[in-house]
Amino acid sequence: MHCWKTFNIKHEYGTTRLTLWSVIIFVLVFSFSYISFGYLDPVQYTDDFVWLFFIALLFLYPIHKLVHYISLFKYRKNVQLKLKFDFTFIPVINIRLKDLIPKNYYIFVLLLPFLLINSLLIFVAYSVPEYTHYSTILLAFHSSICLMDILCVKNLLPAPKNAVIEETPKGYEILVPPSNL
């Protein structure tokens, strides 16, 4: 196998730019979804179950990582979970795969939480319109969490079809057989 490309999202884009993009995505998704759902079904919003909203907000990131982990089930023996803290107070769950994984399957693993959780939040916003404001905030927050996954997919799409991905401490390496160089 030969290395086709190596990339590290945090080094390539920088923490400041990623944070700014996450905030912009949060504001845009919240604004667009809140206005859209309010236009489709104007109702009186209620603040009942605000405690449930805060619990959902707190557990959205771990659920996102759990969906990644479950989608890697067939590689479970080679998956390593680590909890670390960025800026001494922001918990970050790292899922590290110690095995090669096909490009298309890795793209599926990266996109599954975005598709699954956001679809669920859109369904909740549509089916329970008096709590749409909670659902749209959660949708915007989760979309901003998914920024790193989407940027990773953006870097993986141009890779050859039969490429495999390896996670290293330096970032991601896209490996291809010698015949595809």
N, C-alpha and C positions, 0 to 999 in steps of 0.2 A: 504494500500500500504506500502511496505517495501523498504527501500533504498538498491538497489543492488550495486551501486557504485556512488561515487562523484568524479568529476574531474574538474580541472581548468587548461586550457592549458597554460596560462602564468606562473602559479606557478609550474606546472609540468615540463615544459621545460626551463623556464627562458627567459627573454627578449633578452639577448645577443645571446643565441642559436637560438631563433626564427628569429632574425635579420640576423644572419649568414646563416641560412638555406634559408631564403628568397633571399638573395643575390646569393647564390649558385644556387638556382632554376632559378633565373633571368638569370644568365650567361649561364647555361646549356640549358634552353629552347630557349633563343635567339640564341645561337651558333648552336644548332641542327636545329632549324626551318629556320634560315637564310641560312645555307649551303644547307639544303634540298630544299628549294624553289629556290635558286640560281642554283642548279644542275638541277632541273626539267625544269626550263624555264629561261635560262640566257638572261637577257635584260639589257638595260641601265637604271639605276635608275635615277629618277628626284627628285629634291628638291622643286618642286612646292607644294603649299598647306602646307608648314611647319607650318603655323599658325593653320591650321585645326588639324594637328598632336598634337600640344601643347594643344589645347582645348580638344581633345580626351584624352590626357594623364591626364589633370587636372580633367576631369569629369568621368574617368573610375571607380574610387573608389565609388563615389556617385551612379553611374549607377549599380555597383555591389550590393550595399546595397538596391537600389530600386528594383532590381530583387528579392532579399530576401524578401523584404516587400510585393511585389505583390504576391509572392508565398504563403505568409501567409494571403492571403485575407480573407479566411473564419474565421480566428482568429483575424481580424482587430480591434475588440472592446477591445481585451486584449493585443494589441501590443503597446509598448511605445518606442518612438524615443528620443534619447538624443545625443547632440553634446558635446564632450569634447575635450580637447587638451592635447596630450601627449608631454612631453618635451617642453611645452609652445608654440609650433608652428606647431605641426602635428595634423590636425583635425581628430578626430575619431568619427564615427557615430555608436552609440550603438543601436541595436534593441533588446528590452527586451520583452519577451513573459511572460505574467502574468497568464498563463494557462498551464495545462498539454497538451502535444502533443504526439501522437503516435510515436514510434521510427522510423518506416519506413517513415512516412511523414516528420519527422524532417531531416532524411538523404536526402530525396528528396529536401527539402528546402535548405539544405547546399550545395548540389551538383549542383543545377539548374544554378546559375550564372557561375560556372566553365564550365559546358557543353554548355550553351547557348552563352555566350560572347566569349569563346574561339572558338567555332564552327563558329561564325560570323567573327571573326578575321582571321581564317584560310581560310574561303570563300573569304574574301576581298583580302588576300594575293595571293590566287590562281587566282581570277578573274581580279585583277588589278596588274599585275606583276611589273610595273614600280614604285609602291609604297610598294613593299614587305618589304623593310627595315623599313618603319613605322609600318606596320602591325605586323612584328615579334617583334619589340620593345614593342608594346602594348600587344602582346600575352605573352611575357616574364614577363612584369610588372603585368599583370592580374594573371598569374599563381603564381607569388610570393604573390600577395594579397590573393589568395585562399588557401595558406598554412594552415592558422588557421582552415578553414572549413574542409580541408582534414584530419587534425590531430584530429578534433572533430569526424568526421565520423569513423576514425580508432578506437577511443575509444568506439563508439556506436555499431559497428558491432558485437562484442561478446555478447552483451546483449540479453536476451531472446526476442523472437518474440513479445510477447504482452506487452513489457515494454513501459512505457511512460516517457517522458523527462520533467523535471521541471528546469527552470532557476532560480537560486538563486544568491544573492550577492557573495556567496562563490564559485560559479561555476555552473556546471550542475549536476543534480541528476538524476540517472536512477532508476525509481521506478517500482517495479513489484508486482503483486498480491501475497498474502500469499501462494498460492498453488504452485508457481514457485520457491520457495526457496529451 
